[in-house]
């Protein structure tokens, strides 16, 4: 993935976490400003929090707000609660937010499948807590390009 952005932050809520990611994607020219609101609206209806060993959320929105493919990977200083994908009436503490921005629906599915397989690797996710952002970007880009 050519447009892979790795950031870290400290936020108080799931919507602030999504805002950090969307802001980075917008600054880099990947998405339109409306992408943030579309991600928030989608997350409210179809939550993306995954109850993995280290919680992960994978927010995304309709491709009409995307200029070119990109991913923003946010490592959070402290967990924030996201509603669970599999049980929307429950929440999960999230350490990582992987905000997907894809133009082509077929590519979206392929990237989502890779990301889903990636987040199931608890050893890797635990290591990612301690890697530098550059090391994290290298590992994630290598994984997504396979």
Secondary structure by P-SEA (a helix, b strand, c coil): ccbbbbbbbbbccaaaaaaaaaaaaaaacccccaaaaaaaaaaaacccccccccbbbbbbcccccccccbbbbbbbcbbbbbcccccccbbbbbcbbbbbbbccaaaaaaaaaaaaaaaacaaaaaaaacccaaaaaaaaaaaaac
